[in-house]
Amino acid sequence: MSSYSQLFNAGELKQGISLLAQQIRDHFAGSDHDFALVGIHQMGVPLAKLLCDELAKSGSRPDFGQLDISMYRDDIGTRNLLPVI
């Protein structure tokens, strides 16, 4: 039995991504500063990609990066599956 529960349906998630992208647009509106979105593996990467795609719809796609922090986690000694480097 899964211990996961659904927090948002697809429409709510899309709406949340759009709202967050709009807030990012508003924050950087009129600014000459470039910015990038960096997703932390595992689930942060797809979120950052979705935000980049949403921001690109307005004509400005930020740089995108990925960060793997698996070797820096405080539970590294208690995990069954360790990352392969």
C-alpha positions, -999 to +999 in steps of 0.1 A: +000+000+000+013+034-010+018+061+017+015+088-009-015+110-013-024+133-042-022+170-032-031+185-065-048+174-097-032+182-131-051+214-135-043+227-101-006+219-106-006+237-140-023+267-124+003+267-096+032+266-120+017+294-140+012+315-109+047+309-097+061+318-131+041+350-131+055+359-097+090+353-110+083+375-141+069+402-119+099+401-096+124+405-125+103+429-146+123+459-156+154+444-141+186+441-161+196+411-140+197+377-157+187+347-136+187+309-138+165+282-123+184+253-107+166+221-099+178+198-071+177+161-080+152+143-079+119+162-080+133+197-082+146+191-118+112+185-134+098+215-115+125+238-127+120+226-163+083+232-160+089+267-147+115+274-175+089+262-201+062+284-186+086+315-185+096+308-221+060+314-232+064+351-224+095+352-246+122+350-220+137+316-211+160+316-181+191+295-180+185+260-165+208+239-143+207+207-122+223+201-089+229+166-074+233+168-037+232+131-030+267+129-017+260+158+007+229+145+024+229+140+062+212+106+057+239+091+034+250+065+059+214+052+065+203+049+029+201+015+012+207+028-023+237+050-028+244+071-059+268+057-085+295+082-093 
